[in-house]
Amino acid sequence: MFLVAITLFTLSSMRSSNIGLFLAQNEESRVAAEQSAQALADAIVATPASTPVVGQTGFTACTAGETGCNRNDLPVTDATLAYEVASNHLQARVEREGSVFRPPPRVVETSIDKFSSASFRVTTTYDRIDEGLGRKQVTEGVLVLVPKQ
């Protein structure tokens, strides 16, 4: 009887350990997916060529392989991110929003009358869910100051 109780306790402990392991792996995949999507968003925001002030509202530039875009030539200079984009694990869209040009926000006080602004929405997606590694989408807004002509 004592041996049966110890066996049941051992099996229960093993099952609990396996569940804990699966939870840790899921959390690790979630964090890695979020970090990858955020890294691509940061790289796009840091590259002025990614937010060209061309086209009208709705003009969309994407990474290669995306559909429904006006352009598919978003520059990704980081080798690791470029590899993930080429492997179709990371995708990005930069969409022009709002009116064509509008005054910059009042927070920009230096020479405010010399600039207009254009706004963009940057959406990046990390998707390796078919491999059990998670899916995450990150969206950020970008405001670009444009000298008045």
Stockholm file with secondary structure:
# STOCKHOLM 1.0

chainA/1-149         MFLVAITLFTLSSMRSSNIGLFLAQNEESRVAAEQSAQALADAIVATPASTPVVGQTGFTACTAGETGCNRNDLPVTDATLAYEVASNHLQARVEREGSVFRPPPRVVETSIDKFSSASFRVTTTYDRIDEGLGRKQVTEGVLVLVPKQ
#=GR chainA/1-149 SS CHHHHHHHHHHHHHHHHHHHHHHHHHHHHHHHHHHHHHHHHHHHHHCGGGSCCCSSTTCEEECTTCSSCSBCCCCCCCHHHHHHHHTTSEEEEEEEEEEEEECCCTTCCTTGGGEEEEEEEEEEEEECGGGTSCEEEEEEEEEEEEECC
#=GC SS_cons         CHHHHHHHHHHHHHHHHHHHHHHHHHHHHHHHHHHHHHHHHHHHHHCGGGSCCCSSTTCEEECTTCSSCSBCCCCCCCHHHHHHHHTTSEEEEEEEEEEEEECCCTTCCTTGGGEEEEEEEEEEEEECGGGTSCEEEEEEEEEEEEECC
//
